[in-house]
Amino acid sequence: MIDVSGSRPVPQDLLVVLRHPPHGTQWLREGLDVALVAAAFGQRVGLLFQGDGIYALLKGQQAGALGQKGTHPQLAMLEMYDIDTLWVSARGLRERGLSTDDLMLPVVPLEASAMVELLQCHPHTLIF
Amino acid sequence: MLNYALLLHAAPYSHQAALSALRFADTVVANGHRMKTVFFYHDGVHNASALMAPPQDEVHLADGWKRLHREHGTELLVCVAAGLRRGLLDVGEASRHGAMSHSLEAPFELTGVGQLVDAMLTSDRMITFAP
């Protein structure tokens, strides 16, 4: 885990970019599944929450009215799989009126320039 | 020569992505590279439907993927979790779930996400096609 924004992101083996909110589509669930399986295969996995994907991290989530399971149980499993490198788009947070205090896990906010560097420095990137 | 893997998230015909992925795969082999693996995930699992029946004057996507396997040995891997949810079952899964018929046949293979990770690690390039 890197300490503060401004320092250089430490590349993992795989970067999974999550851009969709918990409900409404299957994107977030299936993206998190890949991250968890890759970690189970011994890969170091970093997650980047971008755009509405940031809502995945909001505290106080429930399964919801659609009969879906929700994705918060998957997020709760990240630590068990040693996935603790979580980045979020700082601009995405600002646009949604959120701060890192609203999120259920510790994250590192990145400005746009740092996100470009993040994508460039990872050997593998999967976007969901 | 490079080993290529494709990750296909898009349903057939609903979006351009599946057609683009097949064209890309054909171009990979036409240029002397190896089209090692296509992994079907998310709505992309529908590309593996054995019951696909497009009009005769349209590209038959499932046949296109099967041709790649036949002529170039491309692995056609379908995520089992994404597939079962969406009704893609081979004979074994259909029997296990008490379904009246199956919808997925060889050379498509139901497999786990671990195979996606493996394809990513053992290929020189993995390219995602999404809607």
Interface residues (C-beta under 8 A of the other chain):
Chain A: L14 Q26 W27 E30 D33 V34 V37 A38 A40 F41 Q43 H124 L126 I127
Chain B: L7 Y41 H42 A81 A82 G112 V113 G114 L116 V117 D118 M120 L121 M126 T128 A130
